[in-house]
């Protein structure tokens, strides 16, 4: 369960930060 939450957190973080990373 912990691993699943951590994986989701990383995935969400990537999706949220991707546009900003591309813009910069």
C-alpha positions in Angstrom: 0.0 0.0 0.0 2.8 2.4 0.9 4.6 1.7 -2.4 1.4 2.3 -4.3 0.9 5.7 -2.7 4.5 6.7 -3.2 4.3 5.7 -6.9 1.1 7.7 -7.3 2.7 10.7 -5.6 5.7 10.6 -8.0 3.4 10.2 -11.0 1.3 13.2 -9.9 4.4 15.2 -9.2 5.7 14.5 -12.7 2.4 15.4 -14.3 2.2 18.7 -12.3 5.8 19.7 -12.9 6.1 18.6 -16.5 4.6 21.8 -18.1 6.6 24.1 -15.9 9.8 22.1 -16.7 9.1 22.4 -20.5 8.3 26.1 -20.2 11.5 27.0 -18.5 
